[in-house]
Amino acid sequence: MGRDRDVVFYRKGNRPRRPDARARVAGRKGGDSEGQGRARPDAWLLPRPWGGGAQSGAGPHNWVTSGRLREGAGTPGPALAPGPGPAARWDAGGLQRCPASSPPEPRPSALQLEPNVARVGRVAVRVCQELRLARPEICQQAVQLFQQDVVSAWARSVLRPGEACGLLLGRGCGHWDIYADWNVTLPAAPKPPVRPPAPPPPGAPTARLLFLTDLHWDRHYVPGSEPACRDPLCCRGAARTAPGGAGYWGEYSKCDLPLHTIEALLAQLRGAAPPFDAVYWTGDIPAHDVWQQRREDQLLALRTVTRLLRKHLGALPVYPAVGNHEATPVNAFPPPYVRGNQSSAWLYDAMAQAWQDWLPPAALETLRVAGFYTLQVWAGLRLVSLNMNFCSQANFWLLINSTDPAGQLQWLVGVLEAAEQRGEKVHIIGHIPPAHCLRSWSWNYYRIVNRFEGTIAAQFFGHTHVDEFEMFYDEETLTRPVSVAFVAPSVTTYINLNPGYRVYELDGAYPGSSHAVLDHETFILNLTEANAPGAKPRWQRLYRAREAYGMPSAFPVDWDQLIRRFQDDESLFQRFWYLFHKGHPPREPCHEACKAALLCSLRTGRSIDPSLCHVLRPTLPFAQIQELWRQRQLC
């Protein structure tokens, strides 16, 4: 048997130093677009990760393997692409294959993962049980599900022990920050002159857009079961003999939805008047039982809900985006350089097959590679569906390299530049809202929205389960509103909510249309009424935005003014708090600190930026605001 030994980090040809994930940063924080840091479209093609001795590979990016190694042990199969060198490049039209020489055979890695996986797993189970994070069997199942992928990413991430402890157990155990600053490259062409949005001419056609997000079908939901369990997800198991069990249509608790509730929602949409013109569907199909999900469970949810949409919406075009719960383990979305069984090919291929009637071949091609795509919705309007898991703070695969994963943002720049040249407007959809993303990704996205404010007509997201929005301002002064990201409420009840969905009214398809959002409506199923004996489910309009908030229009400036009005008009803010929770707010009122944190989140379209909230009242230290944000996360 081999013995344990410690290996020092160093880079070939240099004095000993810690190889940082920041070594491959393409640019630096801040600055203007041109020439200040480039994240190439093929930036996700990393150097070969496997180690060796001083002869390992060639070029400046070959690191000697680090960590506690096991001499004399076998080697696991490589999970990453052999690289280096571009095998493919993105452009505005999709994926272009480029000629490349055959890569050399990978050298065996000195890092033996299997003993480390088992060791980390035992520690994680013990910590989970000692801290009483869940029942022992859930701790065991969760660790068993996550450990292989987490350790694989961790082993390639150059984390020090203290940083690893901070990552796993929180700031009290250690500090970690390996996510570097980087910049995408914006076009050299100057930004076109800004034209303030204007209402459409009288009699101009409008379009109706159905928006669905966070359905979270729980195939183990049992009406009458325990709704107040200790597990992360309830309303499962045997039905209670006593009253107080989970309702037939859903429950105000830590519960997701039965399939019959989702089907009832879709059935009543059929024949809606006026009819819908398109559907945006931003993911999160499976339930929150993340400790026990297998790939076949995720694929069953994907195919079942897709079939329901096709059954009830007929020929209506549906344009999906990938949610963070589609993968297993949850949030595990390795960039395309991860190959083999640990890649996301099993999921993207299944999505492409399920959605092939909705998406054109070019969109299916990029969906298969990295889970994002673009297409033309109708004349003058282009859609971009982003894979927001490549910005997610919970995606542990980004520990390896977080610089524009999959080259997605640089690809987005190309799509928007081409649309600008053609005179198209663009809608962007995604699951996770931009302010919830890793800092550098979020700030780069903010820059892109600023540069293309005349092209981006609207942004649509989900994920948070509540009804909110995020503002974007000009980067020079942070005062002029340039865009708004609409964050729609969930279909699921998780946690303590009514089921809901959103309908957007758009400037319609005609020459010169802005394709902007003119208004929106939110619909709910009131569970108190629906679960009453003898009642039938009745989906009802909860509110219409311009009517409820007294807004003259729904342009970015109107949403900015609404935030300002919330500061002084307490009844208006409490109205928002009620609608924020889909008509079922918590018992605790939202005042002072809660209000400051919520208003700050509405004004913050990019993550970790206290400067956006300085103008707000009541004032609150940004660290306290961040802590309040963490407390209200539902997903």
N, C-alpha and C positions, 0 to 999 in steps of 0.2 A: 504494500500500500504506500502511496505517496505521502509526503509530509506537507503540512501547511507552511507557507512562507509568505512574507510581505514583499511586494514588488514596488519599486519607486516609479513614479511617473517621470518621463522625460521625453523630449522631442529630439529626433536625430539631428546631429550637427549643432545643437545649441547646448547651453549650460542647463543643468537640471532645473526643471520648473514644472508647475502643474499644468497639464494640458487642459485648457478650458474649452467648454462648448462654444465660447465666444470666439475661438480662434478662426472660425470660418465665417465670421460676420461679414456681410457684404457691404456694409456701410456704417455710418455713425448716426447717433441720435440727432434729430433736429435738422436744420439746414434746409436749403431749397432743393428742388428736385434734380436739376441737371448736374450730373457729374459727381454728386456727393453720395457715393455708395450705390452699388448696383447689385440687385438681387436678380441674377439671370433667370430666364424662364426655366432653365434646367438646373436651378440651384439645388433641387432635391436629390440630384445624383451625387451622393457622397462618395468620398474615397473608401476603399476597402477597409472594413473595420477589424479584420482579423489581425492578430498580433504576430509575434515572432521575435527574432533577435534583431541585431543591427542590420541584417540583410533583408529584413521584411519589406517587400514591395519596393516601390520607387517613388520619388517625389517628396515634397515637403509635408504631406498630410498624413504620413504613416506613423501612428503612435505605437509605442511599445505597450503591450497589454498591462493593465493595472489591477490593483486590488489584491485580495487574498486568493492565491491560486492553489491548485491541487496538482502537484507534480505527479507524473506517471499516469494521469487519468486519461480517459478517452475524450473525444471531442464531439460536441453536438453538431448537427448539421447547420450550416450557415443560414441565417434568416434574412440577411440583407443582400441586395443586389451586388454582383461582383464589381461593377464600375471599375475604375473611374472613366470619365469620358462620356459625352452625351450620347445616349441611345435614342432619345426622343426630345422634341421641343414643342412647346405650345405656341400657337399663334391665335389670332382672333377667330379663326375658323375652326380650331380644334387641335388635334394632335397631328404633328407632322413627323413621319419616320425619317431619321437621318442615318446615313451610312456610318457604320462604326466597325472597327476591327474587333475580332473575337476576343473577349477578355481572357486573361490567363486563368488557369485553374486556381481557385482559392487555396491558400495554405491552411492547414488545420489550425484552429484557434487553441491557444494555451489555456483559455478560460474554460474550465469545466463547470457548466451551469448546474448540473443535476444536484450535487451535494449542497450548493448554495440555495437552490430552489427549496429543497426540503428543510434546510436550516432556517431560512427566512420564513417559510410557512409555519414551522413550529412556533417561532417567536410571535408571529402575527396572530396565530390562534390564541396563544396564551395571553397576549395583550388585550385582544378583543374580549376574552372571557373575564379577565381580571378587572377591566374597566366596565364590564357589563354593558358593552355596546349592543349586544344581541344575545339571544339564546345560544348555548354552546353549539347546537347542531347547525345554526345559521352561521356562526363564526367559522365553523369547520368547512361548510359548503362554500362560503364566500372566498375564503383563503384558497381553497383548492381550485376554484374557478379562476382567480386572478393571478395566482403566484407565478405561473410559468411566463406569462406575458410581461408582468411587472418586472420580474427579475431580469428577463432578457433585455428590456429597455434600460433598466437601471444599470446593468453591467456594462452597457455601452455608453453610459451618460457621464462618466468621470465624476461622480458625486463623491465627496469626502464622507467619512462616517458621520460627522456631525451634521452635514447637510442632509444625508439620507435620513437621519433620525428626525430632523426638522420636517422633512417632506412627509414622513410617515406619521409622526405623532404631534406635529405642530411646533409653533415658535418656542414653546417652553423647553423643547428638547434640543433645538439647534436652528441656526439660520441657513437658509438656502436661497440662492438666486443665480441661476445659471442661464437665465433667458436674456440674451444680449439685445442691444439696440441695433436695428438695421433699417435700411430704406429701400423701397422700390424705386424704380426709375420712371419718372413721369415724362410725357412727350416734350420734345424740344419746342414744338409749336406753342405760341402763347395761348393762354386761356381766352376764349372768345368773350366779348363784352357781355356783362351780366344784364339780362332782361328780367325785371321783376315779374313774377307770375301774375296773370290777369284772368278774371273769370271768362268762361267761353262765351261766344256771341249768343244772343237770344235764339232759341230754337235749335241750337247745336245738339247733336245726338250725344247720349250718355251710354255708358256700359256698366253692367252689374257684375261684380267679381265676388264669388263665394270663396271664403278663406277658412280653411280647416287646419287645426294644429293640435298636437298633443292629445291624440285619441286614447292611447294607453288602454288597450283592450286586455282585461284580465279574464282569461278563459277558466280560471278557478274561482271566480266570483260566485258566491252562493247567497241568494236572498234568505234573510233570516239568520245568517251567521253572525259571529261576534264582530261588531264594528269598532271596538275599543281594545284591541289586543296590544301586546308588547312588541310585536314584530314590526318591521318597517312597512309592511303592507297587510291590511286587515280585510274583513268581509270575505273570508275564505273558510273552508272547513265545514263541519257539520252545522246544520241549522239549529238554533236554540229552541227549546220548548217554551221558554218564557218570552214575553213581549220584549221589544227593544232591539230586535235583530236588524240586520242590514235591510234597507228597503229594496223593493223589486227593481226599481229603475236606477238606483244608485244611493249613496249614503254620504252624509256630511262627516267625513272622518278620513283616516289614512287609507282610502280605498280608491281603486280604479273602477272602470265601468264593465258591466256585462255586455256581451255582443248584442243582445236585443235592444239595449238603449242606443247603441251606435246605429243599428239598423233602423230604429224608429226615427232617429234624426234624419238619416238619408232618405227614408221613404217619404217624409213630409216635405222634403225639398223638391221632389219630383213634381213637375207642373207648376213651379213657383211663378208668380206673376208680380211684376214683369220677369221674364226668364233671365237666367244667368248667361253670361257670355263666355266665361272661363272659370276654372277653379285653380287656386293656389293651395297646395297641401304641404305644410312644412314639417312633417315627420313626427317622430316619437309614437310608434305604433304599439310596441309591446308594453306590458305592465311594469310596475316598479319592483317586481320580485327578482332583483338583479343578482341575488346570491345563488340562484338555482337555474339560470337560463342557459340552454344549450343552443347551438346553431340551428338545429331543426325547429326549436321553439320560435326563434326569431323569424325564420323563413315561413313558418306556418302563419304567424301574425301578418307578415308582409303580404302573402298571397291571399289570405282570407279577407283582409280589409280592402285590398285592391279589387278583389272580385265584387265585394259589396258596393264599392264606388261605381264600378262599371255597370253593375246590375241596376242601381237606382238613378244614376246620372246619365245613363245612356251614352249618346254620342258627344256629350259635353266634354271639351278638352280639359284634361287634368294635368297640372304641371307640379311635380313633387320636388321636395328638397329632403336631404338626408338628416335625420335627427340623431341625437347622441345615444338614444336608447335602442337604436336598431342593431348595434353591435353587441357581441358578448365576448369578453367582459364589457360591461357598459363603459362608454367613453373611449374604448380601445380602437382607435383609427390610425394605424400606422401609415405613414406616407408611402408613396409608390416604390421607394427603394427597398422596402421590406417585402421579401418574396416568400414563396412557399406557403406552408400551412398557417403561418402567423400573419399573412397578408389579409387584406380585406376583399380579395377577389371573390371569395365565396358569397359575400353580401352584394357587391356591386354587380356581379354577373346575374344574380337572382333578380335584382332590381331592374336591370336592363331587360331581362326576359319578361318580367311582370308588366313593365311599362312600355313595351315596344309599340303598342298601338297609340300611345300618347306622344311619343318623342320621335323626332326624325333620326336617321342614321348617324349624322354627325354628332348629335347630342348624346346618343347612346354610346358612341365611341369614347368620349371623354368621361361619361358616367362610369363606364367599365374600368377606366384607368384610375380615376381619383374621386368620383362621386360628385362632380359638378359639370355644368353644361350651359350652353346658350342656344336660343332658338328665336324665331320670329313668331310673335303671338298673332298679330295681324299687321296690315300695312302701316308702317310708321312706328310700330312698337316692338321692341326686342326685350326678351326676358333673359336674365342671368340668374341661375340657381347655384348658390354657393354651398360648398361643404364646410360649414362653420365649425366642424370638429377639428379642423386644422388651425383653429385659433383658440381652442378650448383649454382652459387652465386645468381641466380634469383629464385631458388626454395624455397619459403618461408616456406614450411613444414620442412626444415632442421633447422629452428630456434628452434625446439623442441630438437633435438639431431642430430649433424652432424658427429658423430663418425662412420665411415664406414657404411653409411646407407645400410640396407638390407644385411650387411656382404659381399658386393660384392667384395671388394678388397681381403679379406681373401679367399673367394671362388676362385678368380682369381689366387692367389698364389697356391692353391691346384691343379687347372687345369694345370698351368705351371709346377709344380713339377712333376705331373704325366706324362705330355708330355716329360719333360726332361728325365725321367726314361725310357720311351718308345722310345726315339730317334726321336720324332716328332718335326716338326717346327710348329710355331703358327703365324697366322695373327690375329691382333686385330682390330676390327672396332668399331666405336662409332660416335655419332653426335658431341658433343662439344669437341674441342681439349683440351688436358690436361692442357695447360698453362692458359686456361680460367676458370679453376676450383677453388673451395675453396682451400686455401693454404695447409691445412694439407692433404686433399685428393690428391692434385697435387703432393706434396712432397713424399707421400707414393707411389703413382704410379711411380714416378721417381725412387725410390728405387727398386721397383719391376722390372722395365725395366732394371736397372743395374744388378740386381742379375741374371736375366734370359736373358741376352743379347745373349747368344748362342742358345736360344730356340725361342725367338721372331724374326721372319723373317721380319715382316713389320707391320706398324701401319697406319690406314686409318681413316680420320675424314672429317667433313664438317663444317656446321654451320656459318662460317664467310662470305660466299658467294664469297670470293675472292680466288685467287690462291697463296698459300703460303705453308710453312712447318715449323716445330718446331724441333730443335735439342736436343738430349740427350747426355750428356757427363758422363765420369766416375766420381763418387762422390768424389774420393780422390783428384783429381787435377782439375777437371772441364775443362780438355783440350783434352782428348782422346774421339773422337766421338764414341758412342756405338749404337746409333739408330737414326732414323728420323721418325717423324710423318708427313705423307703427308696430307695436308689439301686441298681438291679439291674444285674447283669453283662450284657455284650453277647452277642449271637449270634455276631458276627464274632470272628475270632482276632486282630485288629489291636490291639496288637502283642504277639506271643509268648504268646498265650493259647489255651486250649481254647475251642471254641464252647460257649455256655451259654444257659440260660433259667431263669425263676423261676416258681414256683407259690406263691400266697398262700392261706392258710386264713383265712377271715373269719367273724366272727359273722354268722349267716345272716339270712334274711328272716323276721322274726316281730315282732309288736308289742313295742316297747321295745328292739329290738336296738340294740347300739352300732355295728354294722357295722365294728368295729375289726379290725385284723390280730391273729389269735391265734397264728400261727406262719407260717413260710415254708420252702420247700424250694428248693434250687438243683440243677439237672441240667446235666451236661456231656457232651460227646463227647470221650473221651480220644484225642487224635490219634495218640499213639504206638501205641496198640492198634489204632485204626481203620485206620491206613495200613500196618499189617503185611501181608505177602503173604498172600492168601487170606482176610483178615479181613473181617467185615461191620461196619457202624457200629452201635454199641450205646450208646444214650444211657442214662446211669446217674445215680442220685442221688448228688451229691457230699456233701451234708449237709442236715440239718434244724436250723434255728436254735436252738430251745430245747434240743434234745438236745446239740448240739455245744458250746454255751456254758453249759450248766447253768442255764438261766433258768427261773424259775417261771412266767412269762408273757411276753408280748411287748408290754407297754405301755411308754410313754415312760420311766417310772421304771426299768424293767428294763434298757433300753438305756443309760441314764445310769449305772446301777450296773455294767454291763459295762465301760464305759470306765474306771471307777475300778478295777475288778479287773485290767484290762490293765496298769495301772501297776506292780502288784506281782507278778502271776502271769506270769512270762516265758513259760512253756510255753503258757499260754492265748493270750497275744499272738501268739506264733509260729504257733499254730494259725490265728488270725485272718489273719495275713499270708499263709499258704498258701491259705486260702479266698478271701481278697481277690483273688488272681490266678487264681481258678477252677482250683486244683490244679496250676498251673504257674508257680511263683514264679521270679523272677530268681535267678541264682547268688549275687549279693551279698546278704548277710543284712541285716535291718533292725534296727539297734540305735541307741541314744542319739539322735542328731540325726534320723535317719529316723523313729524311734519317736515322738519329740516332735512332729514335723510331722504324722504320721498321726493321732495322738490329738487334736491340735488341730483337724484337719480334721473329725474325727467330732463334736467338740463345737461346731462353728461352723456354725450354720444361716444366718448372715448374713455377708456378705463384709466383709473388712478390719475385723475387730473383735478386737483383741488381748485385750480384757478377758475374753473367753470362755475364754481358755487360761491365765490366770494361776494357776488352781487346780491345774494339771496338773504332773506330774513325768514325765520330766526336763524342766527348764526350758530354754528356748531363745529368743533374741531373735526378736521377731515378724518382722523383716525377713529373717532367715535362714530362718524357717519358710516365708515367702512364696516365697523363692527355691527351696526344696525342692519346694514345690507346683508351681511352674512347670516344674521338671525332669521331673516325672512325668506331665504332661498327655499324653494319648494321642490326643486328637481335636481 
